[in-house]
């Protein structure tokens, strides 16, 4: 048994709930409570350098004031709009992207995650290939990892 104190989060009832954890929680798993730039802190106050940007989603660093301010401003207007609707920020971003894209790239598509982006790219490639009006065939692997 480890002589180190068990972080408070492991004794939290919620630590028993995640399916990907051992029953009762993982006493060796960090519980991150704060982040700023490239630094994160655990529930014991220990500071770490975040070399992963939390799965590469924080490319400007954690809690960048510009991102926090923009997100707060957007949240006060509308928290979510499906991509089938326009919103002012979506239209502004589309305009910006097409203004800086190379000539001829004047359309953009927005998706919620990488799987949908791959699907969109696949559909665009099929639609815009030579002879696209003659139909197409799609080869897929069944029972394989995807995503």
C-alpha positions as CSV (number, residue, x, y, z in Angstrom):
1,X,0.0,0.0,0.0
2,X,1.3,3.5,-0.9
3,X,2.5,5.7,1.9
4,X,1.4,8.8,0.0
5,X,-1.9,10.4,1.0
6,X,-4.8,9.6,-1.2
7,X,-6.0,12.7,-3.0
8,X,-9.4,14.0,-1.9
9,X,-10.9,13.4,-5.3
10,X,-10.4,9.6,-5.1
11,X,-12.4,9.5,-1.9
12,X,-15.1,11.5,-3.7
13,X,-18.2,9.3,-4.5
14,X,-17.9,10.3,-8.1
15,X,-14.5,8.5,-8.4
16,X,-16.4,5.2,-8.3
17,X,-18.6,6.0,-11.3
18,X,-16.4,6.2,-14.5
19,X,-16.5,2.9,-16.3
20,X,-12.9,3.2,-17.5
21,X,-11.6,3.3,-13.9
22,X,-11.1,0.4,-11.5
23,X,-13.9,0.0,-8.9
24,X,-13.4,2.6,-6.1
25,X,-11.3,4.9,-8.3
26,X,-7.6,5.0,-9.2
27,X,-5.5,6.4,-6.4
28,X,-2.6,7.1,-8.8
29,X,-4.7,9.2,-11.1
30,X,-4.2,13.0,-11.0
31,X,-7.2,15.2,-10.3
32,X,-6.5,18.5,-12.1
33,X,-8.2,21.5,-10.6
34,X,-6.6,24.5,-12.3
35,X,-4.8,25.4,-15.5
36,X,-3.1,28.5,-16.8
37,X,-1.0,28.7,-20.0
38,X,1.1,25.6,-20.2
39,X,0.7,24.8,-16.5
40,X,-1.8,22.6,-14.6
41,X,-2.2,22.0,-10.8
42,X,-3.6,19.0,-9.1
43,X,-5.8,18.8,-6.0
44,X,-2.8,18.8,-3.7
45,X,-1.4,22.0,-5.2
46,X,1.4,20.4,-7.1
47,X,2.2,22.2,-10.4
48,X,3.0,20.4,-13.7
49,X,3.9,21.5,-17.2
50,X,1.1,20.4,-19.5
51,X,3.0,19.0,-22.5
52,X,-0.2,17.6,-24.1
53,X,-2.4,20.7,-24.2
54,X,-5.1,18.4,-22.8
55,X,-5.4,16.3,-26.0
56,X,-4.2,19.2,-28.1
57,X,-7.4,21.2,-27.7
58,X,-5.8,24.1,-25.9
59,X,-3.4,25.3,-28.7
60,X,-3.3,28.8,-27.1
61,X,-2.7,27.5,-23.6
62,X,-5.2,26.9,-20.9
63,X,-7.4,29.8,-19.9
64,X,-6.0,32.3,-22.4
65,X,-7.7,35.6,-21.5
66,X,-8.7,36.2,-25.2
67,X,-10.4,32.8,-25.4
68,X,-12.1,33.1,-22.0
69,X,-13.5,36.5,-22.8
70,X,-14.7,35.5,-26.3
71,X,-16.3,32.3,-24.9
72,X,-18.0,34.3,-22.2
73,X,-19.3,36.8,-24.6
74,X,-20.7,34.1,-26.9
75,X,-22.2,32.2,-24.0
76,X,-24.1,35.3,-22.9
77,X,-25.7,35.4,-26.4
78,X,-26.4,31.8,-27.4
79,X,-24.8,28.7,-26.0
80,X,-25.3,26.4,-28.9
81,X,-26.7,26.5,-32.5
82,X,-26.6,23.5,-34.8
83,X,-24.6,24.0,-37.9
84,X,-27.9,24.0,-39.9
85,X,-28.5,27.5,-38.6
86,X,-26.5,30.7,-39.0
87,X,-25.2,32.7,-36.2
88,X,-23.2,35.9,-36.4
89,X,-19.9,34.3,-35.1
90,X,-20.3,31.4,-37.6
91,X,-20.8,33.9,-40.5
92,X,-17.9,36.0,-39.3
93,X,-15.6,33.0,-39.1
94,X,-16.7,31.8,-42.6
95,X,-16.0,35.2,-44.0
96,X,-12.5,35.3,-42.4
97,X,-11.6,31.8,-43.5
98,X,-12.6,32.5,-47.1
99,X,-10.8,35.8,-47.1
100,X,-7.4,34.2,-46.2
101,X,-7.8,31.0,-48.2
102,X,-6.1,30.6,-51.6
103,X,-8.0,31.7,-54.6
104,X,-10.9,29.4,-55.5
105,X,-11.4,28.1,-52.0
106,X,-14.5,30.1,-51.2
107,X,-16.6,27.6,-49.2
108,X,-16.2,26.2,-45.7
109,X,-17.8,23.5,-43.7
110,X,-18.1,23.3,-40.0
111,X,-18.2,20.1,-38.0
112,X,-18.4,19.2,-34.3
113,X,-15.5,16.7,-34.2
114,X,-12.8,14.9,-36.3
115,X,-15.0,12.0,-37.3
116,X,-17.5,14.3,-39.0
117,X,-14.7,16.3,-40.6
118,X,-13.3,13.1,-42.1
119,X,-16.8,12.2,-43.4
120,X,-17.2,15.7,-44.9
121,X,-13.8,15.5,-46.6
122,X,-14.8,12.0,-48.0
123,X,-18.1,13.3,-49.4
124,X,-16.4,16.4,-50.9
125,X,-13.8,14.2,-52.6
126,X,-16.5,11.9,-54.0
127,X,-18.6,14.8,-55.2
128,X,-15.7,16.7,-56.8
129,X,-13.8,13.8,-58.4
130,X,-13.6,13.4,-62.2
131,X,-16.7,11.6,-63.5
132,X,-18.6,12.3,-60.3
133,X,-22.0,12.3,-62.1
134,X,-21.6,8.6,-62.9
135,X,-22.1,7.4,-59.3
136,X,-19.6,6.1,-56.8
137,X,-18.8,3.2,-54.7
138,X,-17.6,3.3,-51.1
139,X,-15.4,0.6,-49.5
140,X,-15.7,0.2,-45.7
141,X,-14.2,-2.0,-43.2
142,X,-16.7,-3.6,-40.8
143,X,-16.0,-4.3,-37.2
144,X,-12.9,-2.2,-37.1
145,X,-11.9,0.8,-35.0
146,X,-13.0,4.1,-36.4
147,X,-13.5,7.6,-35.2
